[in-house]
């Protein structure tokens, strides 16, 4: 397994050597793992890069990327792209150089990847996880970004800790599906944005409890300056854009659903007028609506994951099988409703079934099974 550790740095001369040593020391316990360290340095004036160059003589698997100071997001974006396209890594693990996230925990993250998860987040917010040594400003900053903006505004609920850098990400069919070149985040909003983009690939998420500590060496990068103010506004903007993007997908899904309902109603009414019993008529109408929904969702709602060619036929069989539950639900509800209240109540029984039961059922099926990118569950 090829593991790329991405370490963004700015003035980390006191920490970077120890971090590199620790990563390779831990790695020696796992002979099947090939560890590669990618340091992305913003041309630190304290000569962090010169220390990294010296360590390249000690370890062969160190890569140094130099760039101008633009922010954490730009550094991570460059590191991720390098790990995916140049290193051809199996797993990417970003971390900070300051030991706030303890690299000793990275084998635990890899362990979850081996279990079949695709994104494993080192978390302060699951049972057993915590942050120690924070002052009120640091805690307030985190609560606003992680809870108010990421959870409530953006609606990113795949994990509970959105702001941390330390995580393990499977590359094949997950990170390599993320349009990293289009991610323009300069600052720490990158952490939220990458989680959202990963969620769109259909990745399986989990969290591992860890203890987050205050740095011992070097100076914290958090404080009131022009980069911090820029990053705050960028985080707010990113949270709103994520919410709008998710809302747009649901709006399209709703339009498709209404169209399907109109088709189902027209066909059901026609068949009932020809003498077919309501329960069967509604079930046939539901099947026609399923065909309409499949085509419209494929080419419109989920156009970023459009299915074509022979896979379209295979996927429709899968889609129809998964959606068969919706046909059964409607048939049973309409049968019950007309049995209790009379055949004239077929329409309202169908409406009840569609809006109360079928819509949430179908939306879950579409996202979880149909337009979910196929992820191999085999252990690397």
C-alpha positions as CSV (number, residue, x, y, z in Angstrom):
1,X,0.0,0.0,0.0
2,X,1.4,3.4,-1.0
3,X,0.6,6.1,1.5
4,X,1.3,9.8,0.8
5,X,1.6,12.0,3.8
6,X,0.9,15.7,2.9
7,X,2.5,18.2,5.3
8,X,1.8,21.9,4.5
9,X,4.4,24.1,6.2
10,X,5.1,27.8,6.9
11,X,7.8,28.5,9.5
12,X,7.9,25.0,10.9
13,X,11.7,24.5,11.2
14,X,11.3,23.3,14.8
15,X,8.8,20.6,13.9
16,X,9.3,19.3,10.4
17,X,12.3,17.1,11.0
18,X,10.7,15.4,14.0
19,X,7.5,14.9,12.1
20,X,9.3,13.3,9.1
21,X,11.3,11.0,11.5
22,X,8.1,10.0,13.3
23,X,6.2,9.1,10.1
24,X,9.0,6.8,8.9
25,X,9.7,5.3,12.4
26,X,6.0,4.3,12.6
27,X,6.0,3.0,9.1
28,X,8.9,0.6,9.8
29,X,6.4,-1.5,11.8
30,X,4.3,-2.1,8.7
31,X,6.6,-3.5,6.0
32,X,3.8,-3.7,3.5
33,X,3.3,0.1,3.6
34,X,5.3,2.4,1.4
35,X,5.3,5.8,3.1
36,X,5.9,8.9,1.1
37,X,6.2,12.4,2.7
38,X,5.1,15.4,0.6
39,X,6.1,18.7,2.2
40,X,4.4,21.7,0.6
41,X,6.2,24.7,1.9
42,X,5.1,28.4,1.4
43,X,8.8,29.5,1.1
44,X,9.1,29.8,4.8
45,X,11.6,32.6,5.8
46,X,12.8,30.4,8.7
47,X,14.4,28.0,6.1
48,X,12.0,25.1,6.7
49,X,12.6,24.0,3.2
50,X,16.4,23.7,3.8
51,X,15.7,21.3,6.6
52,X,13.5,19.2,4.4
53,X,16.3,19.1,1.8
54,X,18.7,17.7,4.4
55,X,16.2,15.0,5.3
56,X,15.9,14.0,1.6
57,X,19.4,12.6,2.0
58,X,18.3,10.5,5.0
59,X,15.1,9.2,3.5
60,X,14.4,8.5,-0.2
61,X,10.6,9.0,-0.1
62,X,10.5,12.8,0.6
63,X,9.1,15.2,-1.9
64,X,9.4,19.0,-1.5
65,X,7.0,21.4,-3.2
66,X,7.7,25.1,-3.0
67,X,5.1,27.8,-3.6
68,X,4.3,31.4,-2.6
69,X,2.3,31.9,0.6
70,X,-1.4,31.8,-0.3
71,X,-3.0,29.9,2.5
72,X,-3.6,26.4,3.8
73,X,-6.1,25.5,1.2
74,X,-3.8,26.2,-1.8
75,X,-1.0,24.2,-0.2
76,X,-3.3,21.2,0.4
77,X,-4.8,21.4,-3.0
78,X,-1.3,21.2,-4.6
79,X,-0.3,18.4,-2.3
80,X,-3.4,16.3,-3.0
81,X,-3.0,16.7,-6.8
82,X,0.7,15.7,-6.6
83,X,-0.2,12.7,-4.5
84,X,-2.9,11.5,-6.9
85,X,-1.2,12.3,-10.2
86,X,2.5,12.1,-9.6
87,X,2.9,9.7,-6.7
88,X,-0.1,7.5,-7.7
89,X,-0.8,6.9,-4.0
90,X,-3.4,4.4,-2.7
91,X,-4.2,6.5,0.4
92,X,-3.6,10.2,1.1
93,X,-3.1,11.4,4.7
94,X,-2.8,15.1,5.2
95,X,-1.5,16.3,8.6
96,X,0.0,19.4,10.2
97,X,3.7,19.6,11.1
98,X,3.1,20.8,14.7
99,X,2.1,17.5,16.3
100,X,-1.3,18.8,17.3
101,X,-2.6,15.8,15.5
102,X,-0.4,12.9,16.7
103,X,1.1,10.9,13.8
104,X,1.1,7.9,16.0
105,X,-2.6,7.6,15.2
106,X,-2.2,7.3,11.5
107,X,-2.1,3.4,11.5
108,X,-5.5,3.5,13.1
109,X,-6.8,5.5,10.2
110,X,-5.3,3.1,7.8
111,X,-6.9,0.3,9.7
112,X,-10.4,1.7,8.9
113,X,-9.4,2.1,5.2
114,X,-8.5,-1.6,5.2
115,X,-11.9,-2.4,6.7
116,X,-13.5,-0.9,3.6
117,X,-14.1,2.8,4.6
118,X,-13.0,5.4,2.1
119,X,-12.7,8.6,4.2
120,X,-11.5,8.2,7.8
121,X,-11.5,11.4,9.9
122,X,-9.5,11.9,13.0
123,X,-12.2,13.3,15.2
124,X,-12.5,15.4,18.4
125,X,-16.3,15.0,18.4
126,X,-16.9,11.3,18.7
127,X,-16.8,9.3,21.9
128,X,-13.2,9.2,23.2
129,X,-12.1,12.2,21.1
130,X,-11.2,15.6,22.6
131,X,-9.3,18.8,22.3
132,X,-7.1,20.0,25.2
133,X,-5.4,23.3,26.0
134,X,-7.8,25.5,24.0
135,X,-8.4,29.1,25.1
136,X,-11.9,30.7,24.7
137,X,-11.0,32.2,21.3
138,X,-9.8,28.9,19.8
139,X,-13.0,27.1,21.1
140,X,-15.3,29.9,19.8
141,X,-13.6,29.9,16.4
142,X,-14.0,26.1,16.2
143,X,-17.6,26.0,17.3
144,X,-18.7,28.6,14.8
145,X,-16.9,27.0,11.9
146,X,-17.6,23.4,12.7
147,X,-21.1,23.4,14.2
148,X,-22.8,26.6,13.0
149,X,-21.4,26.8,9.5
150,X,-20.4,23.3,8.5
151,X,-23.2,21.4,10.1
152,X,-26.2,23.7,10.0
153,X,-25.5,26.1,7.1
154,X,-23.6,23.8,4.7
155,X,-25.5,20.7,5.9
156,X,-22.4,18.4,5.7
157,X,-23.4,15.6,8.1
158,X,-21.1,12.8,6.9
159,X,-18.9,13.5,9.9
160,X,-19.0,15.5,13.1
161,X,-15.5,17.0,12.9
162,X,-15.2,19.1,9.7
163,X,-12.3,21.4,10.5
164,X,-9.4,19.0,11.1
165,X,-6.6,18.3,8.6
166,X,-5.7,14.8,9.8
167,X,-7.6,12.2,7.8
168,X,-7.1,9.2,5.5
169,X,-8.6,9.1,2.1
170,X,-8.7,6.3,-0.4
171,X,-7.6,7.5,-3.8
172,X,-9.0,5.0,-6.3
173,X,-12.6,5.9,-7.3
174,X,-12.8,8.4,-4.4
175,X,-10.2,11.2,-4.3
176,X,-9.3,10.7,-7.9
177,X,-13.0,11.6,-8.7
178,X,-12.8,14.9,-6.9
179,X,-12.1,17.9,-9.3
180,X,-9.2,19.2,-7.2
181,X,-8.2,21.6,-9.9
182,X,-11.5,23.4,-9.6
183,X,-11.3,23.8,-5.8
184,X,-10.3,27.5,-5.3
185,X,-10.3,27.6,-1.5
186,X,-7.3,29.6,-0.3
187,X,-7.7,29.0,3.5
188,X,-9.1,26.5,5.9
189,X,-12.5,26.3,4.2
190,X,-10.7,23.7,2.1
191,X,-11.3,21.2,4.9
192,X,-15.1,21.5,4.6
193,X,-15.1,21.7,0.9
194,X,-13.0,18.5,0.4
195,X,-15.4,16.6,2.7
196,X,-18.4,17.7,0.6
197,X,-16.7,16.8,-2.6
198,X,-15.7,13.4,-1.3
199,X,-19.3,12.8,-0.2
200,X,-20.5,13.4,-3.8
201,X,-18.4,10.4,-4.9
202,X,-20.4,8.1,-2.7
203,X,-17.5,7.5,-0.3
204,X,-18.0,5.6,3.0
205,X,-17.1,7.9,5.9
206,X,-16.1,7.1,9.5
207,X,-14.4,8.8,12.4
208,X,-11.7,7.7,14.8
209,X,-11.5,9.4,18.2
210,X,-8.2,11.2,18.9
211,X,-6.8,13.8,21.3
212,X,-6.0,17.1,19.7
213,X,-3.2,19.0,21.5
214,X,-1.7,22.5,21.5
215,X,1.6,22.8,19.7
216,X,4.7,22.8,21.8
217,X,7.2,24.3,19.3
218,X,6.7,27.2,16.8
219,X,4.0,29.8,16.7
220,X,0.3,29.2,16.0
221,X,-1.0,30.4,12.7
222,X,-4.4,31.3,14.1
223,X,-4.8,35.0,15.0
224,X,-6.2,38.3,13.7
225,X,-4.5,39.2,10.5
226,X,-5.4,39.7,6.9
227,X,-5.3,36.0,6.1
228,X,-7.5,35.1,9.0
229,X,-10.2,37.6,8.1
230,X,-10.0,36.4,4.4
231,X,-10.4,32.8,5.6
232,X,-13.4,33.6,7.8
233,X,-15.3,35.2,4.9
234,X,-14.3,32.4,2.5
235,X,-15.6,29.8,5.0
236,X,-18.9,31.5,5.2
237,X,-19.1,31.8,1.4
238,X,-18.1,28.1,1.0
239,X,-20.8,27.0,3.5
240,X,-23.5,28.9,1.7
241,X,-22.4,27.6,-1.8
242,X,-22.4,24.0,-0.5
243,X,-26.0,24.4,0.8
244,X,-27.1,25.9,-2.5
245,X,-25.5,23.1,-4.4
246,X,-27.3,20.5,-2.3
247,X,-30.5,22.4,-2.5
248,X,-30.3,22.5,-6.3
249,X,-29.9,18.8,-6.5
250,X,-33.0,18.3,-4.3
251,X,-35.0,20.8,-6.4
252,X,-34.2,18.9,-9.6
253,X,-35.2,15.7,-7.9
254,X,-38.5,17.3,-6.8
255,X,-39.3,18.4,-10.4
256,X,-38.6,14.9,-11.7
257,X,-40.8,13.5,-9.0
258,X,-43.7,15.8,-9.8
259,X,-43.4,14.9,-13.5
260,X,-43.5,11.3,-12.6
261,X,-46.5,11.8,-10.5
262,X,-48.4,13.5,-13.4
263,X,-47.5,10.6,-15.6
264,X,-48.6,8.1,-13.0
265,X,-51.9,9.9,-12.4
266,X,-52.7,10.1,-16.1
267,X,-52.0,6.4,-16.7
268,X,-53.7,5.2,-13.6
269,X,-56.8,7.2,-14.4
270,X,-56.9,5.9,-17.9
271,X,-56.6,2.3,-16.7
272,X,-59.3,2.7,-14.1
273,X,-61.6,4.2,-16.7
274,X,-61.1,1.0,-18.7
275,X,-62.2,-1.1,-15.8
276,X,-58.9,-2.2,-14.2
277,X,-59.0,-2.2,-10.4
278,X,-57.3,0.9,-8.7
279,X,-54.5,-1.0,-6.9
280,X,-53.2,-2.6,-10.1
281,X,-53.8,0.6,-12.2
282,X,-51.8,2.7,-9.7
283,X,-49.0,0.0,-9.7
284,X,-48.7,0.1,-13.5
285,X,-48.7,3.9,-13.4
286,X,-46.0,3.8,-10.8
287,X,-43.9,1.6,-13.1
288,X,-44.2,4.1,-15.9
289,X,-43.3,6.9,-13.5
290,X,-40.2,4.9,-12.5
291,X,-39.1,4.8,-16.2
292,X,-39.6,8.5,-16.5
293,X,-37.8,9.2,-13.2
294,X,-34.8,7.0,-14.2
295,X,-34.2,8.8,-17.5
296,X,-34.7,12.3,-16.1
297,X,-32.6,11.7,-13.0
298,X,-29.8,10.2,-15.0
299,X,-29.6,12.9,-17.6
300,X,-30.5,15.9,-15.4
301,X,-30.5,15.5,-11.6
302,X,-27.4,13.4,-11.4
303,X,-25.9,14.5,-14.7
304,X,-22.4,14.6,-13.0
305,X,-22.6,10.8,-12.6
306,X,-24.5,10.1,-15.9
307,X,-24.8,6.5,-16.9
308,X,-24.4,5.6,-20.5
309,X,-23.9,2.7,-22.9
310,X,-24.6,-0.9,-21.9
311,X,-24.4,0.2,-18.3
312,X,-27.5,2.2,-18.8
313,X,-29.6,-0.9,-19.4
314,X,-27.9,-2.8,-16.5
315,X,-28.4,0.2,-14.2
316,X,-32.1,0.5,-15.1
317,X,-32.6,-3.2,-14.1
318,X,-30.9,-2.4,-10.8
319,X,-32.9,0.9,-10.5
320,X,-36.2,-0.9,-11.3
321,X,-35.5,-3.7,-8.8
322,X,-34.5,-1.2,-6.1
323,X,-37.6,0.9,-6.9
324,X,-39.9,-2.1,-6.9
325,X,-40.5,-1.3,-3.2
326,X,-42.2,1.9,-4.3
327,X,-44.6,0.0,-6.5
328,X,-45.4,-2.4,-3.7
329,X,-45.9,0.5,-1.2
330,X,-48.3,2.3,-3.5
331,X,-50.3,-0.8,-4.5
332,X,-50.8,-1.8,-0.8
333,X,-51.7,1.7,0.3
334,X,-54.2,2.2,-2.6
335,X,-55.7,-1.3,-2.0
336,X,-56.1,-0.5,1.7
337,X,-57.5,3.0,1.0
338,X,-60.1,1.8,-1.6
339,X,-61.0,-1.2,0.6
340,X,-61.8,1.1,3.5
341,X,-63.3,4.1,1.8
342,X,-64.3,3.1,-1.7
343,X,-62.7,3.1,-5.2
344,X,-63.2,6.9,-5.5
345,X,-60.4,7.4,-3.0
346,X,-57.8,5.8,-5.2
347,X,-56.2,9.2,-6.0
348,X,-55.9,10.4,-2.4
349,X,-54.6,7.0,-1.3
350,X,-51.9,7.3,-4.1
351,X,-51.0,10.9,-3.1
352,X,-50.6,9.8,0.6
353,X,-48.4,6.9,-0.5
354,X,-46.2,9.0,-2.8
355,X,-45.6,12.0,-0.5
356,X,-45.4,10.3,2.9
357,X,-43.7,7.0,2.0
358,X,-42.3,6.8,-1.5
359,X,-40.4,10.2,-1.9
360,X,-38.1,9.6,1.1
361,X,-37.7,6.0,0.2
362,X,-36.8,6.7,-3.4
363,X,-34.4,9.6,-2.6
364,X,-32.5,7.3,-0.3
365,X,-32.3,4.5,-2.9
366,X,-31.2,6.9,-5.7
367,X,-28.4,8.4,-3.7
368,X,-27.3,5.2,-1.9
369,X,-27.4,2.6,-4.6
370,X,-28.1,4.0,-8.1
371,X,-26.0,7.1,-8.7
372,X,-23.5,6.1,-6.0
373,X,-20.0,5.7,-7.5
374,X,-19.0,2.1,-7.2
375,X,-16.3,1.7,-4.6
376,X,-14.4,-1.6,-4.3
377,X,-14.6,-2.9,-0.8
378,X,-11.6,-5.2,-1.1
379,X,-8.8,-4.7,1.4
380,X,-5.7,-3.0,-0.2
